[in-house]
Amino acid sequence: MKTLLHICCAPCSIACIESLRAEGIEPTGFWYNPNIHPMTEYKMRKNTLVEYAKTIGLRLEIENEYGLRRFIEGIYPDFDHRCGFCYRLRMEETARFAAENGFDSFLTTLLISPYQNHELLIRTGREAAKKYQVEFLYRDFRPVFRQGQEKARELGLYLQKYCGCVFSEEDRYRKRPKKPKPPCGE
């Protein structure tokens, strides 16, 4: 089976690739993430993936360069429902690339994250599969999320602190409860 694996970042790819290889599936990695902001973050994630792919012998396809404008135009003005658009944008591009390049199936490393909307990802992947007539190869990688993150730390890979879009970075800071300051003199 010729499978295209959409990869959001190197750390999330580790356990996904290991799981697929354990099944006898040798995926081709696919980088398409126009949601990531700022550009320095985009480049850091992409470059980390490129270097990691070399170390594990993973074939990697890079579909685009920085694409923030397309992402922002697609979610404006409904910023609160950005994830659905983001999933659709990335799953449709992955399915299109898979269909046009002779892949039998596709899936995404987003399926490893306990922070993503898993059911919406599945539905979006299946819709993209139907549209481009290629199989969406569903795998629930969430049980191996921590294992992959630990290995990423061991390898010294860059580990980001937010999903990727500017709004998820904003949420990261807004949702943290503030620690009370100790009284003066303590």
MDAnalysis code that builds the backbone (N, CA, C; Angstrom):
import MDAnalysis as mda
import numpy as np

u = mda.Universe.empty(558, n_residues=186, atom_resindex=np.repeat(np.arange(186), 3), trajectory=True)
u.add_TopologyAttr("name", ["N", "CA", "C"] * 186)
u.add_TopologyAttr("resid", np.arange(1, 187))
u.add_TopologyAttr("resname", ["MET", "LYS", "THR", "LEU", "LEU", "HIS", "ILE", "CYS", "CYS", "ALA", "PRO", "CYS", "SER", "ILE", "ALA", "CYS", "ILE", "GLU", "SER", "LEU", "ARG", "ALA", "GLU", "GLY", "ILE", "GLU", "PRO", "THR", "GLY", "PHE", "TRP", "TYR", "ASN", "PRO", "ASN", "ILE", "HIS", "PRO", "MET", "THR", "GLU", "TYR", "LYS", "MET", "ARG", "LYS", "ASN", "THR", "LEU", "VAL", "GLU", "TYR", "ALA", "LYS", "THR", "ILE", "GLY", "LEU", "ARG", "LEU", "GLU", "ILE", "GLU", "ASN", "GLU", "TYR", "GLY", "LEU", "ARG", "ARG", "PHE", "ILE", "GLU", "GLY", "ILE", "TYR", "PRO", "ASP", "PHE", "ASP", "HIS", "ARG", "CYS", "GLY", "PHE", "CYS", "TYR", "ARG", "LEU", "ARG", "MET", "GLU", "GLU", "THR", "ALA", "ARG", "PHE", "ALA", "ALA", "GLU", "ASN", "GLY", "PHE", "ASP", "SER", "PHE", "LEU", "THR", "THR", "LEU", "LEU", "ILE", "SER", "PRO", "TYR", "GLN", "ASN", "HIS", "GLU", "LEU", "LEU", "ILE", "ARG", "THR", "GLY", "ARG", "GLU", "ALA", "ALA", "LYS", "LYS", "TYR", "GLN", "VAL", "GLU", "PHE", "LEU", "TYR", "ARG", "ASP", "PHE", "ARG", "PRO", "VAL", "PHE", "ARG", "GLN", "GLY", "GLN", "GLU", "LYS", "ALA", "ARG", "GLU", "LEU", "GLY", "LEU", "TYR", "LEU", "GLN", "LYS", "TYR", "CYS", "GLY", "CYS", "VAL", "PHE", "SER", "GLU", "GLU", "ASP", "ARG", "TYR", "ARG", "LYS", "ARG", "PRO", "LYS", "LYS", "PRO", "LYS", "PRO", "PRO", "CYS", "GLY", "GLU"])
u.atoms.positions = np.array([
    [0.844, -1.178, 0.000],
    [0.000, 0.000, 0.000],
    [0.884, 1.234, 0.000],
    [0.635, 2.147, -0.899],
    [1.383, 3.395, -1.002],
    [0.601, 4.460, -0.228],
    [1.175, 4.913, 0.907],
    [0.467, 5.789, 1.835],
    [1.184, 7.120, 2.021],
    [0.402, 8.192, 1.965],
    [0.908, 9.544, 2.184],
    [0.516, 9.979, 3.593],
    [1.488, 10.379, 4.379],
    [1.265, 10.790, 5.759],
    [1.457, 12.292, 5.892],
    [0.357, 13.019, 6.064],
    [0.460, 14.455, 6.339],
    [1.126, 14.606, 7.705],
    [2.151, 15.449, 7.774],
    [2.901, 15.630, 9.021],
    [2.815, 17.082, 9.457],
    [2.339, 17.270, 10.680],
    [2.233, 18.622, 11.242],
    [3.556, 19.070, 11.851],
    [4.344, 18.122, 12.377],
    [5.639, 18.439, 12.973],
    [6.392, 17.130, 13.219],
    [7.687, 17.230, 13.367],
    [8.509, 16.038, 13.593],
    [8.134, 15.288, 14.871],
    [7.977, 15.959, 16.020],
    [7.648, 15.210, 17.236],
    [6.369, 14.373, 17.109],
    [5.341, 14.929, 16.483],
    [4.092, 14.171, 16.323],
    [4.237, 13.028, 15.322],
    [5.219, 13.111, 14.449],
    [5.384, 12.071, 13.425],
    [6.053, 10.806, 13.956],
    [6.842, 10.925, 15.011],
    [7.673, 9.815, 15.474],
    [6.883, 8.534, 15.707],
    [5.934, 8.580, 16.629],
    [5.173, 7.371, 16.975],
    [4.245, 6.946, 15.843],
    [3.770, 7.907, 15.046],
    [2.913, 7.568, 13.901],
    [3.703, 6.735, 12.887],
    [4.879, 7.197, 12.547],
    [5.710, 6.491, 11.570],
    [6.122, 5.121, 12.119],
    [6.520, 5.082, 13.379],
    [6.897, 3.792, 13.976],
    [5.722, 2.819, 13.964],
    [4.521, 3.299, 14.267],
    [3.328, 2.438, 14.262],
    [3.020, 1.922, 12.868],
    [3.088, 2.803, 11.886],
    [2.813, 2.389, 10.509],
    [3.858, 1.386, 10.027],
    [5.103, 1.655, 10.316],
    [6.161, 0.723, 9.906],
    [5.994, -0.635, 10.586],
    [5.535, -0.647, 11.835],
    [5.288, -1.915, 12.541],
    [4.185, -2.717, 11.854],
    [3.290, -2.020, 11.148],
    [2.224, -2.676, 10.375],
    [2.693, -3.100, 8.982],
    [3.914, -2.734, 8.633],
    [4.417, -3.040, 7.296],
    [4.100, -1.959, 6.277],
    [3.705, -0.797, 6.735],
    [3.398, 0.333, 5.845],
    [4.557, 1.318, 5.902],
    [5.140, 1.587, 4.751],
    [6.217, 2.576, 4.664],
    [5.620, 3.864, 4.096],
    [5.301, 4.834, 4.967],
    [4.655, 6.052, 4.475],
    [5.643, 6.996, 3.797],
    [5.097, 7.869, 2.992],
    [5.831, 9.017, 2.477],
    [5.311, 10.205, 3.259],
    [6.207, 11.004, 3.822],
    [5.801, 12.168, 4.582],
    [5.370, 13.297, 3.666],
    [4.447, 14.101, 4.150],
    [3.902, 15.218, 3.371],
    [3.780, 16.443, 4.260],
    [4.506, 17.493, 3.925],
    [4.475, 18.737, 4.692],
    [3.574, 19.736, 3.977],
    [2.461, 20.069, 4.613],
    [1.565, 21.124, 4.133],
    [0.867, 21.702, 5.345],
    [1.299, 22.872, 5.786],
    [0.804, 23.477, 7.025],
    [0.762, 25.002, 6.911],
    [-0.157, 25.530, 6.090],
    [-0.206, 26.982, 5.892],
    [-0.734, 27.748, 7.099],
    [-1.166, 27.047, 8.119],
    [-1.701, 27.681, 9.317],
    [-0.624, 28.165, 10.283],
    [0.582, 27.664, 10.167],
    [1.608, 27.917, 11.184],
    [2.120, 29.357, 11.107],
    [2.189, 29.983, 12.274],
    [2.605, 31.372, 12.400],
    [3.398, 31.525, 13.697],
    [4.406, 32.367, 13.740],
    [4.957, 33.204, 12.686],
    [5.837, 32.405, 11.718],
    [6.375, 33.089, 10.741],
    [7.194, 32.425, 9.731],
    [8.390, 31.714, 10.361],
    [8.959, 32.283, 11.408],
    [10.091, 31.634, 12.067],
    [9.667, 30.290, 12.662],
    [8.459, 30.214, 13.197],
    [7.929, 28.956, 13.740],
    [7.719, 27.949, 12.611],
    [7.155, 28.435, 11.509],
    [6.934, 27.592, 10.331],
    [8.258, 26.973, 9.878],
    [9.272, 27.803, 9.736],
    [10.578, 27.318, 9.272],
    [11.214, 26.352, 10.269],
    [11.090, 26.638, 11.553],
    [11.677, 25.761, 12.573],
    [11.030, 24.375, 12.511],
    [9.710, 24.329, 12.415],
    [9.012, 23.039, 12.353],
    [9.360, 22.291, 11.068],
    [9.364, 23.003, 9.954],
    [9.682, 22.356, 8.678],
    [11.118, 21.841, 8.666],
    [12.053, 22.663, 9.079],
    [13.460, 22.267, 9.070],
    [13.727, 21.106, 10.023],
    [13.072, 21.105, 11.170],
    [13.216, 19.998, 12.109],
    [12.719, 18.706, 11.477],
    [11.591, 18.784, 10.778],
    [11.054, 17.604, 10.099],
    [11.996, 17.124, 8.999],
    [12.501, 18.027, 8.211],
    [13.413, 17.651, 7.116],
    [14.628, 16.917, 7.672],
    [15.211, 17.434, 8.732],
    [16.381, 16.791, 9.336],
    [16.026, 15.443, 9.961],
    [14.903, 15.372, 10.647],
    [14.475, 14.113, 11.259],
    [14.206, 13.057, 10.180],
    [13.548, 13.457, 9.110],
    [13.236, 12.523, 8.017],
    [14.519, 11.898, 7.468],
    [15.566, 12.680, 7.345],
    [16.845, 12.157, 6.860],
    [17.380, 11.064, 7.791],
    [17.229, 11.262, 9.091],
    [17.800, 10.311, 10.054],
    [17.059, 8.981, 10.082],
    [15.805, 8.972, 9.649],
    [15.032, 7.717, 9.681],
    [14.735, 7.180, 8.285],
    [15.307, 7.811, 7.262],
    [15.105, 7.337, 5.898],
    [13.679, 7.498, 5.399],
    [13.028, 8.576, 5.796],
    [11.651, 8.839, 5.368],
    [11.644, 9.721, 4.134],
    [10.989, 9.251, 3.089],
    [10.796, 10.092, 1.904],
    [9.826, 11.193, 2.294],
    [10.143, 12.424, 1.900],
    [9.356, 13.575, 2.315],
    [9.029, 14.461, 1.123],
    [7.762, 14.834, 1.026],
    [7.298, 15.767, -0.005],
    [6.950, 17.079, 0.677],
    [7.475, 18.184, 0.147],
    [7.174, 19.518, 0.677],
    [6.303, 20.204, -0.362],
    [5.059, 20.486, -0.002],
    [4.095, 21.007, -0.963],
    [4.100, 22.516, -1.083],
    [4.374, 23.233, -0.037],
    [4.236, 24.680, -0.140],
    [5.255, 25.401, 0.721],
    [5.266, 26.676, 0.553],
    [6.009, 27.534, 1.459],
    [4.997, 28.231, 2.352],
    [5.452, 29.163, 3.104],
    [4.618, 29.856, 4.075],
    [3.318, 30.347, 3.435],
    [2.169, 30.035, 4.042],
    [0.877, 30.357, 3.436],
    [-0.124, 30.973, 4.378],
    [0.313, 31.817, 5.274],
    [-0.568, 32.365, 6.289],
    [-1.761, 33.125, 5.704],
    [-1.562, 33.875, 4.642],
    [-2.656, 34.680, 4.082],
    [-3.844, 33.803, 3.689],
    [-3.587, 32.685, 3.039],
    [-4.678, 31.785, 2.626],
    [-5.445, 31.278, 3.856],
    [-4.722, 30.934, 4.894],
    [-5.339, 30.453, 6.123],
    [-6.217, 31.542, 6.753],
    [-5.680, 32.735, 6.913],
    [-6.426, 33.841, 7.535],
    [-7.653, 34.194, 6.692],
    [-7.491, 34.278, 5.376],
    [-8.633, 34.585, 4.505],
    [-9.733, 33.541, 4.645],
    [-9.349, 32.278, 4.862],
    [-10.324, 31.198, 4.976],
    [-11.094, 31.180, 6.281],
    [-10.501, 31.710, 7.340],
    [-11.189, 31.672, 8.637],
    [-11.869, 32.989, 8.987],
    [-11.539, 34.056, 8.279],
    [-12.129, 35.362, 8.578],
    [-13.594, 35.388, 8.177],
    [-14.495, 35.904, 8.984],
    [-14.317, 36.518, 10.294],
    [-14.594, 35.557, 11.461],
    [-14.774, 34.274, 11.170],
    [-15.176, 33.306, 12.202],
    [-13.959, 32.606, 12.814],
    [-13.165, 33.349, 13.553],
    [-11.927, 32.836, 14.117],
    [-12.143, 31.693, 15.104],
    [-13.302, 31.667, 15.759],
    [-13.562, 30.634, 16.762],
    [-13.776, 29.243, 16.171],
    [-14.042, 29.159, 14.876],
    [-14.239, 27.863, 14.218],
    [-13.130, 27.589, 13.207],
    [-11.960, 28.074, 13.523],
    [-10.815, 27.967, 12.615],
    [-10.321, 26.543, 12.416],
    [-10.450, 25.691, 13.434],
    [-9.889, 24.336, 13.343],
    [-10.536, 23.533, 12.215],
    [-11.846, 23.654, 12.057],
    [-12.525, 22.928, 10.981],
    [-11.995, 23.323, 9.613],
    [-11.805, 24.627, 9.402],
    [-11.248, 25.089, 8.131],
    [-9.817, 24.594, 7.972],
    [-9.055, 24.668, 9.044],
    [-7.658, 24.248, 9.010],
    [-7.542, 22.761, 8.659],
    [-8.356, 21.933, 9.298],
    [-8.353, 20.499, 8.987],
    [-8.710, 20.279, 7.523],
    [-9.773, 20.955, 7.056],
    [-10.225, 20.776, 5.675],
    [-9.137, 21.197, 4.686],
    [-8.526, 22.338, 4.938],
    [-7.463, 22.842, 4.068],
    [-6.335, 21.817, 3.940],
    [-5.888, 21.286, 5.066],
    [-4.761, 20.353, 5.045],
    [-5.155, 18.958, 4.559],
    [-6.327, 18.475, 4.933],
    [-6.748, 17.136, 4.483],
    [-7.060, 17.128, 2.991],
    [-7.679, 18.195, 2.491],
    [-7.971, 18.241, 1.055],
    [-6.694, 18.325, 0.229],
    [-5.743, 19.105, 0.678],
    [-4.480, 19.196, -0.063],
    [-3.724, 17.869, -0.016],
    [-3.765, 17.202, 1.112],
    [-3.110, 15.898, 1.232],
    [-3.800, 14.871, 0.340],
    [-5.118, 14.842, 0.353],
    [-5.875, 13.905, -0.488],
    [-5.638, 14.197, -1.973],
    [-5.634, 15.479, -2.335],
    [-5.384, 15.858, -3.731],
    [-4.007, 15.380, -4.178],
    [-2.993, 15.669, -3.347],
    [-1.627, 15.261, -3.679],
    [-1.542, 13.737, -3.790],
    [-2.171, 13.052, -2.861],
    [-2.155, 11.582, -2.880],
    [-2.773, 11.058, -4.174],
    [-3.930, 11.568, -4.528],
    [-4.623, 11.103, -5.733],
    [-3.814, 11.395, -6.993],
    [-3.241, 12.574, -7.069],
    [-2.491, 12.979, -8.267],
    [-1.130, 12.314, -8.382],
    [-0.645, 11.714, -7.298],
    [0.696, 11.129, -7.316],
    [0.716, 9.627, -7.059],
    [-0.421, 8.979, -7.284],
    [-0.471, 7.524, -7.254],
    [-0.462, 6.865, -5.896],
    [-0.859, 7.592, -4.852],
    [-0.956, 6.992, -3.528],
    [-2.310, 6.298, -3.386],
    [-2.327, 5.199, -2.650],
    [-3.563, 4.467, -2.397],
    [-4.361, 5.079, -1.250],
    [-3.627, 5.690, -0.298],
    [-4.274, 6.188, 0.909],
    [-3.485, 7.352, 1.501],
    [-4.139, 8.027, 2.452],
    [-3.482, 9.109, 3.185],
    [-4.022, 9.125, 4.607],
    [-3.257, 9.746, 5.496],
    [-3.670, 9.993, 6.864],
    [-2.841, 11.144, 7.406],
    [-3.030, 11.484, 8.671],
    [-2.358, 12.648, 9.233],
    [-1.839, 12.382, 10.640],
    [-0.735, 13.009, 10.960],
    [-0.197, 12.921, 12.316],
    [-1.050, 13.701, 13.309],
    [-1.955, 14.533, 12.830],
    [-2.862, 15.242, 13.738],
    [-3.678, 14.251, 14.564],
    [-3.817, 13.028, 14.064],
    [-4.576, 11.998, 14.776],
    [-3.882, 11.514, 16.050],
    [-2.663, 11.952, 16.299],
    [-1.959, 11.547, 17.521],
    [-2.253, 12.491, 18.686],
    [-2.670, 13.676, 18.388],
    [-2.794, 14.689, 19.433],
    [-4.078, 14.577, 20.248],
    [-3.929, 14.510, 21.561],
    [-5.114, 14.519, 22.422],
    [-5.755, 15.911, 22.483],
    [-5.111, 16.901, 21.880],
    [-5.602, 18.274, 21.903],
    [-6.427, 18.637, 20.668],
    [-6.429, 17.777, 19.660],
    [-7.189, 18.042, 18.435],
    [-8.595, 17.453, 18.556],
    [-9.501, 17.945, 17.726],
    [-10.865, 17.436, 17.666],
    [-10.847, 16.173, 16.801],
    [-10.676, 15.040, 17.436],
    [-10.469, 13.765, 16.756],
    [-11.622, 13.409, 15.809],
    [-12.845, 13.552, 16.274],
    [-14.007, 13.196, 15.444],
    [-14.110, 14.098, 14.218],
    [-13.840, 15.389, 14.390],
    [-13.872, 16.311, 13.256],
    [-12.755, 15.980, 12.273],
    [-11.603, 15.601, 12.767],
    [-10.500, 15.184, 11.891],
    [-10.890, 13.975, 11.046],
    [-11.498, 12.994, 11.676],
    [-11.914, 11.779, 10.960],
    [-12.927, 12.137, 9.875],
    [-13.930, 12.901, 10.251],
    [-14.969, 13.288, 9.285],
    [-14.361, 14.073, 8.115],
    [-13.473, 15.002, 8.430],
    [-12.833, 15.823, 7.406],
    [-11.951, 14.976, 6.491],
    [-11.204, 14.045, 7.074],
    [-10.366, 13.149, 6.278],
    [-11.199, 12.295, 5.339],
    [-12.304, 11.781, 5.827],
    [-13.184, 10.949, 4.986],
    [-13.830, 11.759, 3.867],
    [-14.215, 12.997, 4.156],
    [-14.792, 13.859, 3.118],
    [-13.764, 14.157, 2.026],
    [-12.533, 14.442, 2.433],
    [-11.471, 14.708, 1.458],
    [-11.180, 13.452, 0.634],
    [-11.215, 12.301, 1.278],
    [-10.978, 11.028, 0.582],
    [-12.031, 10.801, -0.490],
    [-13.268, 11.059, -0.138],
    [-14.369, 10.879, -1.092],
    [-14.227, 11.850, -2.266],
    [-13.912, 13.094, -1.954],
    [-13.761, 14.120, -2.987],
    [-12.671, 13.760, -3.994],
    [-11.560, 13.214, -3.509],
    [-10.424, 12.917, -4.387],
    [-10.276, 11.433, -4.710],
    [-11.215, 10.638, -4.269],
    [-11.262, 9.204, -4.563],
    [-9.962, 8.483, -4.201],
    [-9.567, 8.688, -2.953],
    [-8.410, 8.006, -2.384],
    [-8.795, 7.628, -0.957],
    [-8.259, 6.555, -0.437],
    [-8.662, 6.070, 0.881],
    [-8.087, 6.922, 2.016],
    [-8.927, 7.231, 3.002],
    [-8.458, 7.838, 4.241],
    [-8.155, 6.688, 5.181],
    [-6.900, 6.515, 5.506],
    [-6.448, 5.410, 6.340],
    [-6.478, 5.862, 7.799],
    [-7.578, 5.607, 8.457],
    [-7.732, 6.066, 9.837],
    [-6.906, 5.214, 10.803],
    [-6.189, 5.904, 11.695],
    [-5.496, 5.269, 12.799],
    [-5.636, 6.181, 14.012],
    [-5.955, 5.608, 15.148],
    [-6.001, 6.377, 16.390],
    [-4.629, 6.248, 17.045],
    [-3.809, 7.247, 16.838],
    [-2.453, 7.243, 17.378],
    [-2.370, 7.836, 18.785],
    [-3.484, 8.323, 19.324],
    [-3.443, 9.002, 20.629],
    [-2.808, 8.174, 21.741],
    [-3.009, 6.852, 21.781],
    [-2.379, 6.080, 22.865],
    [-0.847, 6.144, 22.881],
    [-0.219, 6.494, 21.755],
    [1.248, 6.556, 21.721],
    [1.777, 7.997, 21.683],
    [0.904, 8.958, 21.979],
    [1.293, 10.373, 21.973],
    [2.463, 10.642, 22.921],
    [2.343, 10.264, 24.172],
    [3.393, 10.542, 25.167],
    [4.705, 9.857, 24.804],
    [4.611, 8.634, 24.304],
    [5.801, 7.882, 23.875],
    [6.557, 8.663, 22.793],
    [5.826, 9.185, 21.822],
    [6.452, 9.962, 20.750],
    [7.081, 11.246, 21.259],
    [6.398, 11.919, 22.178],
    [6.927, 13.157, 22.745],
    [8.209, 12.895, 23.544],
    [8.214, 11.799, 24.296],
    [9.414, 11.443, 25.066],
    [10.598, 11.174, 24.144],
    [10.341, 10.462, 23.057],
    [11.423, 10.171, 22.115],
    [11.921, 11.456, 21.455],
    [11.012, 12.373, 21.150],
    [11.409, 13.656, 20.565],
    [12.351, 14.404, 21.509],
    [12.049, 14.368, 22.802],
    [12.923, 15.008, 23.793],
    [14.288, 14.325, 23.824],
    [14.284, 12.990, 23.808],
    [15.537, 12.237, 23.817],
    [16.399, 12.582, 22.605],
    [15.754, 12.786, 21.457],
    [16.465, 13.109, 20.227],
    [16.861, 14.584, 20.141],
    [16.351, 15.391, 21.066],
    [16.662, 16.820, 21.054],
    [15.931, 17.579, 19.961],
    [14.780, 17.078, 19.525],
    [14.011, 17.754, 18.483],
    [13.312, 18.986, 19.045],
    [13.093, 19.939, 18.183],
    [12.350, 21.131, 18.568],
    [10.909, 20.734, 18.899],
    [10.460, 21.097, 20.089],
    [9.092, 20.830, 20.540],
    [8.354, 22.153, 20.687],
    [7.349, 22.349, 19.875],
    [6.584, 23.587, 19.934],
    [5.621, 23.568, 21.115],
    [5.126, 24.736, 21.455],
    [4.264, 24.875, 22.624],
    [2.806, 25.155, 22.270],
    [2.466, 25.159, 20.984],
    [1.090, 25.423, 20.566],
    [0.833, 24.766, 19.218],
    [-0.422, 24.661, 18.872],
    [-0.851, 23.957, 17.662],
    [-0.163, 24.491, 16.408],
    [-0.101, 25.786, 16.270],
    [0.561, 26.336, 15.099],
    [0.033, 27.679, 14.668],
    [-1.284, 27.868, 14.742],
    [-1.815, 29.148, 14.280],
    [-1.667, 30.218, 15.350],
    [-1.721, 31.446, 14.918],
    [-1.548, 32.575, 15.819],
    [-2.607, 32.576, 16.914],
    [-3.790, 32.060, 16.602],
    [-4.868, 32.046, 17.580],
    [-4.638, 30.979, 18.652],
    [-4.034, 29.864, 18.267],
    [-3.726, 28.838, 19.268],
    [-2.599, 29.319, 20.183],
    [-1.698, 30.114, 19.634],
    [-0.661, 30.677, 20.494],
    [-1.279, 31.669, 21.477],
    [-2.213, 32.467, 20.987],
    [-2.913, 33.407, 21.868],
    [-3.653, 32.643, 22.975],
    [-4.359, 31.577, 22.609],
    [-5.094, 30.760, 23.582],
    [-4.156, 30.183, 24.633],
    [-2.985, 29.812, 24.222],
    [-1.991, 29.227, 25.133],
    [-1.718, 30.153, 26.314],
    [-1.633, 31.432, 26.041],
    [-1.345, 32.391, 27.095],
    [-2.593, 32.823, 27.848],
    [-3.709, 32.887, 27.179],
    [-4.949, 33.332, 27.824],
    [-5.511, 32.304, 28.795],
    [-5.350, 31.024, 28.513],
    [-5.967, 29.978, 29.313],
    [-5.189, 29.612, 30.566],
    [-3.979, 30.048, 30.670],
    [-3.169, 29.706, 31.843],
    [-3.652, 30.472, 33.061],
    [-3.935, 29.758, 34.125],
    [-4.311, 30.477, 35.349],
    [-3.094, 31.216, 35.891],
    [-3.331, 32.393, 36.333],
    [-2.220, 33.187, 36.871],
    [-1.942, 32.761, 38.297],
    [-0.675, 32.603, 38.600],
    [-0.262, 32.251, 39.959],
    [-0.365, 33.501, 40.826],
    [-0.932, 33.334, 42.006],
    [-1.001, 34.521, 42.882],
    [0.407, 34.948, 43.296],
    [0.593, 36.227, 43.328],
    [1.897, 36.748, 43.760],
    [1.968, 36.686, 45.274],
    [3.118, 36.291, 45.792],
    [3.252, 36.263, 47.260],
    [3.225, 37.685, 47.808],
    [2.752, 37.822, 49.034],
    [2.761, 39.166, 49.647],
    [4.189, 39.705, 49.718],
    [4.306, 41.010, 49.744],
    [5.631, 41.646, 49.824],
    [6.398, 41.115, 51.031],
    [7.647, 40.926, 50.864],
    [8.498, 40.490, 51.963],
    [8.664, 38.975, 52.033],
    [7.955, 38.222, 51.257],
    [8.104, 36.740, 51.304],
    [8.941, 36.255, 50.159],
])
